[in-house]
Amino acid sequence: MIMDGRSARAGKMDEIAPLERRAGLLSRRSFLAGSAVSLGALGLAGCATPDGMSLAEAQKVYGPLPEEKFPIPAVDVTKVDRKYYRRTVRYETEEAPGTIIVDPSKYYVYRVEEDGFATRYGANVGRDGFRWSGDAYVGRKSEWATWTPPKEMIQRQPEAAKYARGMPGGLDNPLGARTLHLYQNGAYTLYTIYATSDPESIGSGVTSGCVGLLSQDMIDLYDRTPVKTKVVVLPA
């Protein structure tokens, strides 16, 4: 599979934008990653069922997860547009059930279900200049993974050097509670679908290729996604 020059450069990077909110901690919001490959049109279309989640329901679905290794706080759902709450939608595709489809132009991630439906999650995606499209697969899965900035990032952002030997898993780790690591042809692309605790990032392009879901959504997707699952990223 072939990448254009810009995507190829993005594929060698995995960085986080400048520090924010917590002094000395890299912002999870601008975490980047990405993969590359061209993808032909699939003729996919999704339309929502009328039973969208109410604010009260969202407060339950996105409530705290105290039993986690690092207890996850509740999401402030008022900071998320309701159209990005998790829901079941009609979704016509030829992809097999279980396939993950990312639609960066709409800021959605779909898990294909049976009988023409999909579970749809709101997401953050690559910012302009770092978006990519193509096929990959889940090569491995991680819970509370260690994050290690690549050399290229450290050169651009010297403040990341203190994590050159890895940032342990935790609430401040950019990879969050769960990570699906994307592979192509047996090689790790450096791109992931990861958990974010920043509700304001959902529905925006803030990364350099990684796709982020709210922690509660990411845990739901992670638990239903085995290694080798196909991942399709549509053109933006």
C-alpha positions in Angstrom: 0.0 0.0 0.0 1.3 3.4 -0.9 1.4 6.6 1.2 1.7 10.1 -0.2 4.6 12.1 1.0 2.7 14.0 3.7 1.1 10.8 5.1 4.5 9.1 5.1 6.0 11.9 7.2 3.0 11.7 9.5 3.5 7.9 9.8 6.9 8.5 11.4 5.6 10.8 14.1 3.7 10.1 17.3 3.6 13.3 19.3 1.6 15.3 21.8 1.0 19.0 21.4 2.3 21.5 24.0 1.6 21.0 27.7 -1.8 22.1 29.0 -3.9 22.1 32.0 -1.5 20.1 34.2 2.0 21.5 34.5 4.6 19.2 33.4 2.2 16.7 31.8 1.8 16.3 28.0 -1.7 17.0 26.8 -3.7 13.9 25.9 -5.8 16.1 23.6 -3.2 16.6 20.9 -1.8 13.1 20.9 -0.9 12.0 17.5 -0.3 9.0 15.4 -1.5 7.8 12.1 -1.3 5.2 9.4 -1.4 5.4 5.7 -2.6 3.7 2.6 -5.0 4.7 -0.1 -8.5 3.3 -0.1 -11.1 3.2 -2.8 -14.6 4.3 -2.3 -16.7 1.8 -0.4 -20.1 3.4 -0.9 -20.8 3.3 2.8 -23.7 5.3 4.4 -25.0 5.6 7.9 -28.2 7.0 9.2 -29.1 7.4 12.8 -32.1 5.7 14.4 -34.4 8.1 16.2 -33.6 6.7 19.7 -30.6 9.0 20.5 -29.2 9.1 24.1 -30.6 11.7 26.4 -28.4 13.8 28.6 -29.6 11.8 31.7 -28.8 8.5 30.0 -25.4 9.9 28.9 -24.6 10.8 32.4 -25.0 7.1 33.4 -23.2 5.7 30.3 -20.3 8.0 30.8 -20.3 7.9 34.6 -17.2 7.1 36.7 -15.4 3.8 36.6 -14.0 3.4 40.1 -13.0 -0.3 39.7 -10.4 0.5 37.0 -6.7 0.2 37.9 -6.6 4.0 37.8 -10.2 5.1 38.6 -11.7 6.9 35.7 -13.9 10.0 36.6 -17.2 10.7 35.0 -17.2 12.6 31.7 -18.7 16.1 31.7 -21.2 15.2 29.0 -22.3 18.8 28.7 -19.0 19.4 26.9 -19.8 16.8 24.2 -22.3 17.5 21.4 -25.1 14.9 21.9 -24.7 13.7 18.3 -21.4 12.1 19.5 -22.9 10.1 22.3 -22.7 6.3 21.7 -25.7 4.9 19.8 -26.9 2.2 17.5 -27.4 3.3 13.9 -28.4 1.9 10.6 -25.2 1.4 8.6 -25.0 -0.2 5.2 -21.6 -1.8 4.4 -20.2 -4.9 2.8 -17.6 -5.1 5.7 -18.1 -8.1 8.0 -19.6 -7.7 11.5 -16.9 -6.7 14.0 -15.0 -4.5 11.5 -14.1 -1.0 12.8 -14.7 1.8 10.3 -13.4 5.3 11.0 -15.1 8.2 9.2 -12.9 11.2 9.9 -15.0 13.7 8.0 -17.9 13.0 10.4 -15.8 12.4 13.5 -17.3 8.9 14.0 -16.0 5.4 14.6 -18.3 2.5 13.8 -18.3 -1.1 14.9 -20.2 -3.1 12.3 -22.9 -5.2 13.8 -25.3 -7.8 12.3 -28.3 -7.0 10.1 -27.3 -3.6 8.7 -26.6 -1.9 12.1 -23.5 -0.5 13.7 -22.5 0.9 17.1 -21.4 4.5 16.5 -19.0 6.4 18.7 -17.9 10.1 18.6 -14.2 10.6 18.0 -11.4 13.0 17.6 -9.3 12.5 14.5 -6.2 13.8 12.7 -5.9 17.5 12.1 -5.5 19.1 8.7 -2.3 17.8 7.1 -2.1 14.6 9.1 -5.3 12.8 8.0 -4.9 9.4 6.4 -7.1 6.7 4.9 -6.7 3.0 4.3 -6.9 -0.5 5.7 -5.1 -1.8 8.8 -5.8 -4.3 11.5 -5.5 -4.5 15.3 -2.1 -6.1 15.9 -2.2 -5.9 19.7 -4.2 -4.5 22.5 -3.0 -2.7 25.7 -4.6 -1.7 29.0 -3.0 1.4 30.6 -0.1 1.2 28.2 3.3 2.8 28.6 3.8 5.7 26.2 7.2 6.4 24.7 7.7 9.5 22.5 9.7 8.8 19.3 13.0 10.6 18.7 11.4 12.8 16.1 9.0 14.2 18.7 11.7 14.8 21.2 13.6 16.8 18.7 10.5 19.0 18.1 9.4 19.1 21.7 12.3 18.9 24.1 10.0 18.8 27.1 9.1 15.3 26.0 12.6 14.1 26.6 11.9 13.2 30.2 9.6 10.4 28.9 12.3 9.0 26.6 12.3 5.8 28.6 8.5 5.7 28.7 5.6 7.2 30.6 3.9 4.6 32.8 0.2 4.0 32.4 -2.2 6.3 34.2 -4.8 9.0 33.8 -2.2 11.5 32.5 -0.7 9.0 30.0 -1.7 10.0 26.4 -2.7 6.5 25.5 -5.3 6.4 28.3 -7.1 3.4 29.7 -7.1 1.2 26.5 -5.3 1.2 23.2 -5.8 -0.7 19.9 -2.5 -0.7 18.1 -2.8 -0.7 14.3 -0.7 -2.9 12.1 -0.1 -3.4 8.4 1.7 -6.4 6.9 3.0 -7.5 10.3 4.5 -4.1 11.2 3.3 -1.6 13.8 2.3 1.6 12.1 2.7 3.8 15.2 -1.0 4.6 14.9 -3.7 3.8 17.4 -7.3 4.0 18.5 -6.9 5.2 22.1 -8.8 6.5 25.1 -9.1 10.2 25.8 -10.4 11.9 28.9 -10.8 15.2 27.1 -14.5 15.5 26.1 -13.9 18.8 24.3 -11.7 17.0 21.8 -14.5 14.8 20.5 -15.8 16.1 17.1 -12.5 17.8 16.2 -9.3 17.3 14.4 -6.5 17.5 17.0 -4.2 14.6 16.4 -1.7 13.7 13.7 -3.5 10.5 12.7 -4.6 8.7 16.0 -8.3 8.3 16.7 -9.5 9.0 20.2 -12.7 7.9 21.9 -14.0 8.9 25.3 -12.6 6.4 27.9 -16.0 4.8 28.5 -16.5 4.3 24.7 -13.0 3.0 24.2 -13.4 0.4 26.9 -16.7 -0.7 25.3 -15.1 -1.0 21.9 -11.9 -2.6 23.3 -13.8 -5.3 25.1 -15.6 -6.3 21.8 -12.5 -6.1 19.5 -10.2 -9.1 19.2 -6.7 -9.0 17.8 -6.7 -9.2 14.0 -9.9 -7.2 13.7 -10.0 -5.2 10.4 -9.9 -1.4 10.6 -10.9 0.8 7.7 -10.2 4.5 7.7 -12.3 6.4 5.1 -11.0 9.4 3.2 -11.7 12.7 5.0 
